[in-house]
Amino acid sequence: MLSRFYGEADLAVAYTHVTLGTVAAQALGAPLAAALLSLDGVLGMAGWQWLFVCEGVPTLALAGVLAARLPDGPADASFLTPDERVAVAARARAGADARPGSDAASKPLAGLAAAARDGRTWHCALVAALEAAVKNAIIYWSPLIIAGLVTGGGGGGEPAGATLTVAESAGRRALLSAAAPPPVVGAGAPIIALLSAAPFGVAAASMWATAARARATGEKTRLIAYPFALGALCLLTLALTVDASPAAAFGALLATAACVWAPAGVLSSLPAGFLAGPAAAAGVALINSLGNVGGAAGPVLVGALKARTGGHAAGLAALALAAA
């Protein structure tokens, strides 16, 4: 969608704008969810029901707004003047004709075939899967890790004041703990929620800086590879300090978020650099689909290793390997 409005040189920054929305949601999500869950019993509704209503209804409403207002391209963008529409379309088309799938008459299946034939599509898909595995694991498990650091329970065992979802059997309890982190309750919950938002504030700043650097220099590959490699070292540091030094572990968590999220906009812009038209749409869909597989596997892998070892260190070390 963005590649219809932006040239290749500007896509990294444009994608970063979009991804910053996701990061902002992560930063605001924890305290917002805590506030909504505190409405438990109001108007006869459970806290989780308030959460679903207050976060779900605006999303559904926005879907209708997007369907009515979001243009398909510069030609029907009401916020552009006629001259701007021509200039923006020309900028976006520059260099696109030489990329696979640029023929506007291409059929969807032909676009998918063009994307699948390009090895770079699969390379990006693999990177996206590993990236999503690391990111989602951090998103799901960092509140519990932070809870252990704050309450003195350590990063490994269950922190004081934390409880697992009620399960009818030990087997079901183990399965639930491997699939998702237990909710954190008690007096320390507000400070835990605030600290859980901090990594995403750092992540937003690093994403913007990396995208700006990519736009200024035209470099992409190293701006993806180097942050991930550094993120692997930060994750390894976190694994080594999570049970020993709360301050060092929290610092390593912040550094991890900064490194792992930094290349997000640049990485998302890559497919538009070698695919165009229906092939670009199909390629992005393929990359995101495999990325979602990694995103689902990451949190479960950390949970399974935690259930097996009793701590987070093994799972964090596995994430370090994925980031590397």
MOWO-V211848 format. One line per field, one symbol per residue. ss: DSSP state (H for helix, E for strand, C for the rest). psi: psi as a letter, one per 40 degrees, with the letter a starting at -180 (. if undefined). burial: # if it has 16 or more other C-alpha atoms within 10 Angstrom, else .. A space follows every 10 residues. Layout:
ss = ???
psi = ???
burial = ???
//
This chain:
ss = CHHHCCCHHH HHHHHHHHHH HHHHHHHHHH HHHHHHHCCC CHHHCCHHHH HHHHHHHHHH HHHHHHHHHC CCCHHHCCCC CHHHHHHHHH HHHCCHHHCE CCCCCCCHHH HHHHHHHCHH HHHHHHHHHH HHHHHHHHHH HHHHHHHHHH HCCCCCCCCC CECCCCCCCH HHHHHHHHHC CCCECCCCHH HHHHHHHHHH HHHHHHHHHH HHHHHHHCCC HHHHHHHHHH HHHHHHHHHH HCCCCHHHHH HHHHHHHHHH HHCHHHHHHC HHHHECHHHH HHHHHHHHHH HHHHHHHHHH HHHHHHHHHC CCHHHHHHHH HHHC
psi = ddeediidde dddddddddd dddddddddd dddddddeeh ehfeiidddd dddddddddd dddddddddh idaddfheei iddddddddd ddeheddeih eehdeiiddd ddddddehdd dddddddddd dddddddddd eddddddddd eeeiecahih eiiihhieid dddddddddi iiihiadedd dddddddddd dddddddddd ddddddeehd ddeddddddd dddddddddd ededhddddd dddddddddd ededdddded deeeiiaddd dddddddddd dddddddddd ddddddddee iedddddddd ddd.
burial = .######### #######.## ..#..##### ####.##.## ......#### #......... .......... ...##.#... ....#..### ###..#..## ###....... ######...# ##.####### ########## ########## #.######## ##........ ...####### ##.##...## .##.###### ####.##### #####....# ..######## ########## ###..#..## ########## ########## ########## ####.###.# ##.####### #######... ########## ####
//
